[in-house]
Amino acid sequence: AELLDTELIGEACLSTYRHAAECLLTDDATLVPYAADLFVQVVESPFLWSHHCLSSYLRSDAEQRLSHSKSPLGPFHDSLLTNAVLTCSGAPSVMDIQASELDALDDDTMPLGDRQLRCLLNEPVRVKRFQFGPPINQIKLEESLCITSTTNGERLVACRNGIAHAFVVWWRLKMEPTDTVPDISTAPNWSNDPDCTWRDHWMQAVYFPRHAIRLCKGEPFGIRFSHDSLSLWFDLTTVMDNCPTSSKLIERPVCECGMHYAWSRSRIANLNSEIYRSLTENILEQVQSTFMTSSPESSVDLVIVSDCTLLPLLIASSLRSLKFEKPVSIYHLESSPCSARFLHPVYNSVKSKNVKLQLMESVRPLIEEYKHRSSGPPSVVVLLAEPYAAASILPWDCLHFWYVYRQFQEELSSSLPNIVLLCPTRLRILAVLVEFVDLWKIRAPVGRTCEQFDLTAFDHLVQKAMLKTDALVEPQPLWEYPSWARSSPIVVFNMNLNYASKSDTAYTLVTLSQGTLRPSSRQSVNGIALWAEWLVQPGDCDANHTWYAPAGPCSPIVPDARIHWSSAGAQQGVMLVPDGWFPVIPNESTVFPSVSLSVDWDCETGEHKFTLEVLEDNPS
């Protein structure tokens, strides 16, 4: 039976096997697979930890703890990063990634950076062997263990100095008791497992301890491991007396602060990233300029339309540090109920003489407030966004701020003549032909040579169904899937966001909706990668524009070179081209076709529809 997932037991395999052993199987039954070994490696990785904690906003030393100016959040630091947030166990769900794409460093002198880790154990430790077959008493639905020794029986000690940020976990599936059939392993490629191979449905799992603990080389420690019928969880202890001797279940850690339920791990990592820091610095400069250049008698309201954001607190702190005397109203329009629930007490605890920070969960109450405000409307209403939407799937699905701007223009333009969209003011979608090393396999036909079985009939059924049901563009975190550029990147969609009246349609707003991708060489092509860029600050010429691309490449794309995608924030859009459009194995006579990519934007629904066409006339 195939009842397994990345977490091994997350699809209720234990209760299923236990029921089978109790009601369906004889005592001498042989199961395929019959067991699984669970392995763990303790790692130091600020990159992984950045998915769990707002680490880049923490004050790290005594001087910073005494000075609010050392924190970008200023006096509002303690309102957000409360003790409940800092000591929270985090989200209980597993974080599954392609851990082979993390660079495991052996050099202890090198600082760890993006997508890097250091192993704190000489070898991975086998945590437990899960037996799937009878007798029933060996299939435990819940259990807690304290691991204090290695697989070889030696004492568990740190092999180097470092901070234990995370547990990377994988499993080896034992197919039958005689071991004549090779194991199936989900180990990452840096684990020294001879059977590791690329898989997508079964990946590696990452778990976080309650607290990141600093370990010294040679220091003994213990790994607390627990499971119930569906989930695993881990923790660390450096005091051996704290390791339980009984198998009584240790309570599963859950988020109690609200942040980890409200904000996804990828969003937390995005908030910690340098690209987000650069974005907020750019926006803060524009906001400061807007307020400082306004006339003394004018009043300016700020409306921020973004989900799960730190912008309102950062802007409030920035205006406070400027000693801005005039009263400022900052409205944060948050469409995520979970995020609003987390931010409400944060905003309520913000005490500032001149800055009023208010959370709104829909645009209607804000419009009604402007229509009936007793003190009169403000001189200027400034709208801005990062942009980010909690419900977005593809990187360009963040246009809800533009629809708010449009609604303001339609309903308030008579009473509020100065409604300004500060940023972003343009959206463009870019595309590039790529060769994926492995990702193409999730949509490719299996063929005739699968363990000597001919699966062409299955392929025909599945490929036909995919064309009818699957979206042409799907989200994927491309930093986890190596790819090489097989063309230069091009802009396939360009939209002006400055205009938002009811008379404006896709025909007047969209300045570009088609592009042609031409292969740069005779190398294989099996997909198209797409991402969105947002103009956050116009320059004096196009080359000096400041574009924000949270799902874009980390460096300029060079044809026939590997693409290094952003590892924090929005996922990229991916087209895995239908089988047969591009030769898999190029040769000297191969001439790859160019591809026309069209984008049709529906102004009423906000959806982008992509159309792909192979061009027959292609110069070699």
Secondary structure, 3 states (H helix, E strand, C coil): CCCCCCCCCCCCHHHHHHHHHHHCCCCCCCCCCCEEEEEEEEEECHHHHCCCCCHHHCCCCHHHHHCHHHCCCHHHHHHHCCHHHHCCCCCCCCEEECHHHCEECCCCCCCCCCCEEEECCCCCEEEEEEECCCCHHHCCCCEEEEECECCCCCECECCCCEEECEEEEEEEEECCCCCCCCCEECCCCCCCCCCCCCCCCCCEEEECCCCCEEECCCCECEEEEEECCCCEEEEEECCHHHCCCCCCCCCCCCCCCCHHHHCCHHHHHHHHCHHHHHHHHHHHHHHHHHHHCCCCCCCEEEEEECCCCCHHHHHHHHHHHCCCCCCEEEEEECCCHHHHHHHHHHHHCCCCCCEEEEEECCHHHHHHHHHHCCCCCCCEEEEECCCCCCCCCCCCCCCHHHHHHHHHHHHHCCCCCCEEEEECCEEEEEEEEEEECCHHHHCCCCCCCECCECCHHHHHHHHHHHHHHCCCCEEECHHHCCEEECCCCEEEEEEECCCCCCCCCHHHHEEECEEEECCCCCCCCCEEEEEEEEEEECCCCHHHCEEECCCCECCCCCCCCECCECCCCCCEEEECCCCCCCCCCCCCCCCCCEEEEEEEECCCCCCEEEEEEEECCCCC
